[in-house]
Amino acid sequence: MENNATTIEMLFERAEDYTKTTVELAKLYAVDKTADFISSLISQLAISIVFAMFALLVNIGLSLWIGELVGKVYYGFFIVSSFYLLVAIILYIFKDQWIKTPISNFMIVKMLKKN
């Protein structure tokens, strides 16, 4: 009878060890996925900031150049800002198709990616 009790105790100990290991593995997997997602997000954010600075300087130059061509500098800024208003309206119309869906898909791929 004592042999059966020892076997059952060993079985419970192994089950407990297995459960602890599985929980620890799940934690490590979650940490890995979170770190991968955040690092990807931060790197894309850094690239976006650099690109935004580039675009800002190009737009100022373009506004000044267009303003020089049409005779008044501020007309160039009005023309460039009107162009961006048009772009904003188009982006608003297609925001789900062009922005929301690709970002959602990116997040899903990053979270479900197997190593």
Sequence and secondary structure as in RCSB ss.txt:
>XXXX:A:sequence
MENNATTIEMLFERAEDYTKTTVELAKLYAVDKTADFISSLISQLAISIVFAMFALLVNIGLSLWIGELVGKVYY
GFFIVSSFYLLVAIILYIFKDQWIKTPISNFMIVKMLKKN
>XXXX:A:secstr
 HHHHHHHHHHHHHHHHHHHHHHHHHHHHHHHHHHHHHHHHHHHHHHHHHHHHHHHHHHHHHHHHHHHHHS HHH
HHHHHHHHHHHHHHHHHHTHIIIIIHHHHHHHHHHHH   
